[in-house]
Amino acid sequence: MYYVVVAVLMFALPVLSVIWEMGHGGAALTPLLIAKWYVFWAVGWRLFLAGVRQVAQPAYTAQEILGLKSDESLVVVRELGFANLAMGTLGILSIAVPPWQLAAALAGGIFYALAGVAHVLQPHRNRLETVAMLSDLFAAVVLLGTCILAFFGR
């Protein structure tokens, strides 16, 4: 199920949303259009749902994804969940408050970049952590790339 959620929220829905808005709304393909939908799905819903799971079931993230066996890590994972809920809420609400989109893209991009690098530095990764690493790094490139392009496109 983890693989499906990541694929749908990090790739399929953002791409389909951009295509839909271009086809039905007549929007041009711009960094802001990509940021709008990638922030909504990959920062908003992906991090919000991860946060819900980390708060309600911190052992899943700790044990299954990160390979941590100690119950002491559950406090930290739950706090990561609070941060993910906050950032996810920002991403979701940015669809209604467009001025928040680039700020959410920047915050989400930094988060995903740092999380991706942290996964890279793990000497022993399981399959789930490898998927997290790859999707985090991809998200960082998309989010930070749209910020850079939007900044220099002004």
Secondary structure by P-SEA (a helix, b strand, c coil): caaaaaaaaacaaaaaaaaaaaacccccccaaaaaaaaaacccaaaaaaaaaaaaaccccccccccccccccaaaaaaaaaaaaaaaaaaaaaccccccaaaaaaaaaaaaaaaaaaaaaacccccaaaaaaaaaaaaaaaaaaaaaaaaaaac
